[in-house]
Structures are given as C-alpha cells and as structure tokens.
Amino acid sequence: MTEPVRLSKRVVALAQCSRREAEQYIEGGWVRVDGEVEERPQFMVAEQHVSIDPQARLSPIAPVSILLNLAEARPAELGQADIEALLAPENRWEGDFSGVRPLRRHRQQLGMPQPLPPGGTGLVVCSQDARILRMLNDQQQPVEQEFLVDIRGQLDDKGLALLNHGLRINHYALPPAKVSRQSEQRLRFAFKRLQADRIGMMCQAVGVQATSLKRLRIGRQSLSKLPPGRWRYLAPFERF
C-alpha cells in the first residue's frame, strides 16, 4: 500500500515544479484524481490516479463576479452559507456565455453589494472583485436599481406623485425616484440614492401595501434571460 501524501506533493513530483506552482495547478482546477477535478492541495492521495490537464497554465486566478436570480424570498439577508448553497454548480445557468471555467474557490470570500431587502427576490450580485464591490457600495456615485413591486390597495395619482418625490419618513425627506404604473397592482421603481428597504415604508405612506419586491436591474446588468434560481458569471467584457 502506498503511504498517503498531500495532493500538492504528488503534483510536485509529476510536474517537476515547486510546491507553490503545484498548489496553483490544483487551485486552478487543472488536476484530476481518478478522473475528478480536485481543487484542494491538502487532499490526501495514495494509490489514486493523479493527472494534470495538458492545457494547464500557471496564470493567476482572477476574482469573479456572479449574477444570481434569487427565486425565493428570504426573511433576512443572505449569509455566506446561503450564498454557497445557491451558487452550487448544478444551479449554474446553461446559457452562461462568460467563458469562465468554474472553480470551487469562486464560491468563497464573496461580497454581496446592494443586498436585497428581506422578502425581496430577483437580481443579486456576488463578487470577489474589490473594484466592483467599491463601485456598487459607493454612496456618492450610486448605480441605478430597478424593482417591480406588487401592491395591495388602490393608489391614486397623488400617491404616485408622492412616490416619485416629496415623501418624508420619520422627518427625513426621501430622495427622488422614478415610479410608474405597470398595472393597477404593480409598480416599477427606478432609483439611485434611495435605499431599497425603504420601498415598503414608502408604499405604506401612500396607503398601499407592498406584497412582493423583485429586482430587475443593477446599473447596466439585468436579469434578462437568467431563469429563477440560476446564476451565471459576469463576463470579462460586461460592465455595471
């Protein structure tokens, strides 16, 4: 019986490379153990067959950003465990056109700028890219968001005008928004400086109740054809 060793040590012997280079091969998804990709350098192997992809390269692993269509409303903000479960490989959209090779580490150390308010569904951005996190969290130059909001009750023209501009909540004047009717029971909200969790209070202030909130867009990125419950990578050429 062969004594178990760390996968990184086996790759060092196979590739005649340094330990750090071996770890890069493994973390980059280029190493298979008995035909299955293994991304953990510390994984123990004994008599298993270990192979390195002939296309393997030692380029740095770039941070990724992911767009998710959250299908089910949650009572609170998503935690890291929730995000990792939602971004499971089987939930990746078949129409993902990004060209990004999926890696296990892409589901780790993700920030979630512009989180949905509790009870909201629709577009969620998860990112490892510090530039994107800074931009989407920037309160001085915020990007526009768009929501569909289902309501219960009757909204008159005066109430609609107040939703666009003029509402005060707890003596605080809310920034303007672009609010329009999609139907008698559905409104479209588009805004930059408004906080999404204020939508419910705004509706209450004009005598209606928000029963569901679905985010359609953040900046230039929208749900488009992304199905509920599916995710895709942000392609390198896409911008917010």
Salt bridges, closest charged atoms under 4 A:
GLU23 OE2 - ARG19 NE 3.44
GLU23 OE1 - ARG20 NH1 3.09
GLU27 OE1 - ARG20 NH1 3.81
GLU27 OE1 - ARG105 NH1 3.22
GLU38 OE2 - ARG40 NE 2.72
ASP82 OD1 - ARG74 NH1 3.92
ASP96 OD2 - ARG92 NE 2.99
ASP129 OD2 - ARG131 NH2 3.00
GLU144 OE2 - LYS178 NZ 2.97
GLU144 OE1 - ARG217 NH2 2.71
GLU146 OE2 - ARG188 NE 2.88
GLU146 OE1 - ARG217 NE 2.91
ASP150 OD1 - ARG186 NE 2.70
ASP157 OD1 - ARG181 NH2 3.24
GLU238 OE1 - ARG232 NH1 2.87
